[in-house]
Amino acid sequence: MKTVKLIALAMLFTFAAGTARSANRAIYPDPSQAKADLAAALKSAAQTHKRILLDFGGDWCGDCQVLDLYFHDAKNLPILEANYVLVHVNIGHMDANVDIAEKYGVPLHKGVPALAVLSDQGALLYSQKGGEFEDMRHLESAALTSFLIQWKPAH
């Protein structure tokens, strides 16, 4: 029984270390870069006929870190790359790029990560209104898969 407990404890420490490492990853660029990144995404989306996926958050946000891990998992990455231009919008500590969030109807006070989907021409198609992904650590990757499939362009 002690062996089982030790193995379980070792697994817990391994998981905790992996989570701590992922929380240190830099995902969101400097807040001052958001407008230029959005302009580049609009240009790219118009040329490729992909949708723009705006991801509002910050590197300090554990749920944002989980969302990024889910973006890169084996089921979601091919859908994301084939259909979207992803733009990470750094909101600082809820005090940066608030104007961009407001423009696209994303209520940051409901929590982050928060997502918005734009057409290839920049028209708003969807904005998260109720903090749907703000508790990402308690959602499965499949929740993101469903979202990506639902909002991908019809080819």
Legacy VTK file of the C-alpha trace (Angstrom):
# vtk DataFile Version 3.0
C-alpha trace
ASCII
DATASET POLYDATA
POINTS 155 float
0.000 0.000 0.000
2.908 2.377 0.762
4.271 1.768 -2.733
0.964 2.800 -4.290
0.890 5.960 -2.174
4.468 6.822 -3.143
3.707 6.313 -6.827
0.585 8.470 -6.540
2.574 11.169 -4.742
5.313 11.055 -7.387
2.697 11.400 -10.127
1.145 14.363 -8.323
4.525 16.118 -8.080
5.221 15.412 -11.743
1.855 16.880 -12.743
2.372 19.917 -10.498
5.824 20.530 -11.980
4.419 20.301 -15.501
1.650 22.735 -14.619
4.140 25.152 -13.072
6.332 24.988 -16.177
3.387 25.686 -18.458
2.382 28.692 -16.357
5.754 30.271 -17.111
5.314 30.129 -20.892
5.103 33.443 -22.707
2.034 33.315 -24.923
0.774 36.876 -25.030
3.023 39.500 -26.654
3.569 42.939 -25.171
0.210 44.762 -24.959
1.486 47.488 -27.293
1.712 44.930 -30.099
-2.008 44.058 -30.219
-3.126 46.605 -32.812
-0.294 45.696 -35.200
-0.965 41.969 -34.693
-4.655 42.499 -35.399
-3.885 44.502 -38.563
-1.548 41.748 -39.773
-4.201 39.116 -39.011
-6.825 41.057 -40.979
-4.503 41.170 -43.979
-3.622 37.483 -43.709
-7.237 36.393 -43.211
-8.379 38.366 -46.254
-5.753 36.627 -48.384
-6.289 33.107 -47.015
-10.059 33.296 -46.345
-9.528 32.158 -42.774
-11.339 33.497 -39.762
-9.588 35.516 -37.099
-9.637 34.118 -33.588
-8.945 36.742 -30.940
-7.717 35.307 -27.647
-7.849 37.887 -24.844
-5.760 37.023 -21.797
-2.406 37.244 -20.089
0.534 35.011 -19.263
-0.358 35.269 -15.554
-3.681 33.525 -16.222
-3.624 29.776 -15.581
-6.768 29.192 -17.628
-5.165 31.085 -20.540
-2.175 28.759 -20.286
-4.496 25.728 -20.442
-6.324 27.177 -23.448
-3.016 27.564 -25.263
-2.115 23.957 -24.474
-5.488 22.912 -25.913
-4.866 25.046 -29.035
-1.734 22.975 -29.626
-3.054 19.496 -28.911
-3.251 16.920 -31.709
-6.996 17.323 -32.328
-7.187 21.108 -32.266
-3.996 22.319 -33.929
-4.904 21.087 -37.446
-8.363 22.702 -37.194
-6.856 25.924 -35.882
-4.137 26.143 -38.516
-6.461 25.304 -41.428
-9.227 27.721 -40.503
-8.024 30.545 -38.274
-5.485 33.282 -37.843
-4.905 33.323 -34.093
-4.188 36.627 -32.373
-3.216 36.637 -28.708
-4.319 39.969 -27.222
-2.525 40.772 -23.977
-4.887 42.527 -21.582
-2.191 43.274 -19.002
-3.893 42.949 -15.639
-7.304 43.799 -17.093
-6.014 47.283 -17.953
-4.569 46.945 -21.471
-6.290 46.632 -24.843
-9.645 47.141 -23.182
-10.629 49.202 -26.230
-10.120 46.193 -28.518
-12.168 43.978 -26.203
-14.951 46.587 -26.139
-14.859 46.967 -29.927
-15.533 43.258 -30.311
-18.043 42.978 -27.475
-15.876 40.952 -25.097
-16.672 41.764 -21.448
-13.311 41.221 -19.773
-14.888 41.536 -16.326
-16.475 38.103 -16.967
-12.987 36.580 -16.994
-10.270 35.386 -19.328
-9.411 33.719 -21.534
-12.083 35.290 -23.673
-12.510 34.617 -27.370
-13.956 36.474 -30.344
-14.253 35.249 -33.921
-14.039 37.597 -36.894
-14.734 36.910 -40.543
-11.942 37.087 -43.104
-13.078 40.681 -43.673
-12.959 41.577 -39.974
-16.683 41.460 -39.201
-17.549 40.217 -35.730
-19.179 36.780 -35.891
-18.992 35.787 -32.225
-17.853 37.219 -28.938
-17.833 35.458 -25.649
-20.345 37.162 -23.382
-20.502 34.977 -20.294
-16.950 33.889 -19.512
-17.456 30.595 -21.337
-13.754 29.709 -21.324
-12.642 31.530 -18.180
-12.633 28.225 -16.283
-10.646 26.397 -18.970
-8.743 24.238 -16.496
-12.024 22.476 -15.686
-13.007 21.941 -19.323
-11.827 19.234 -21.652
-9.905 19.912 -24.854
-13.016 18.668 -26.682
-14.863 21.857 -25.633
-12.361 23.851 -27.679
-12.578 21.341 -30.535
-16.349 21.855 -30.713
-15.922 25.619 -30.646
-13.326 25.592 -33.436
-15.496 23.357 -35.603
-18.597 25.452 -34.955
-16.953 28.729 -35.994
-14.672 27.613 -38.815
-15.501 29.034 -42.252
-17.541 26.974 -44.695
-15.169 26.043 -47.497
LINES 1 156
155 0 1 2 3 4 5 6 7 8 9 10 11 12 13 14 15 16 17 18 19 20 21 22 23 24 25 26 27 28 29 30 31 32 33 34 35 36 37 38 39 40 41 42 43 44 45 46 47 48 49 50 51 52 53 54 55 56 57 58 59 60 61 62 63 64 65 66 67 68 69 70 71 72 73 74 75 76 77 78 79 80 81 82 83 84 85 86 87 88 89 90 91 92 93 94 95 96 97 98 99 100 101 102 103 104 105 106 107 108 109 110 111 112 113 114 115 116 117 118 119 120 121 122 123 124 125 126 127 128 129 130 131 132 133 134 135 136 137 138 139 140 141 142 143 144 145 146 147 148 149 150 151 152 153 154
